[in-house]
Amino acid sequence: MDAQRSQSVPTPRTNDPARVRYLHLVASARAAAVQPESVQQVADIVRVTVDDEVDTGTFKAIVTDVATDVLG
């Protein structure tokens, strides 16, 4: 296996505050554009956006926040 290739795999930036803020903003923008009708739809949008970069608690917090904004 090529050594250069194995080094190019990005490491997740789990819960880096700047990255979490960025992902939150992207998820909010996507949800606002789609105008989901349920929390499940919001969760699906957030799940695709964060793509395993945050822990479960942070994921739930983003879903709750985005759902409050777009559904409330």
QUIBELBEL-V250704 format. One line per field, one symbol per residue. phi: phi as a letter, one per 30 degrees, with the letter a starting at -180 (. if undefined). burial: I if it has 16 or more other ideal C-beta (glycine too) atoms within 10 Angstrom, else O. A space follows every 10 residues. Layout:
# QUIBELBEL-V250704
phi->???
burial->???
This chain:
# QUIBELBEL-V250704
phi->.ddddddddd cdceideddd eddddddddd ddddhdcbdd ddedddeddd hicbdddded ddeddddddc cd
burial->OOOOOOOOOO OOOOOOOOOI OOIIOOIIOI IOOOOIOOOO IIIOIIOOII OOIIOOOIIO OIIOOIIOOI OO
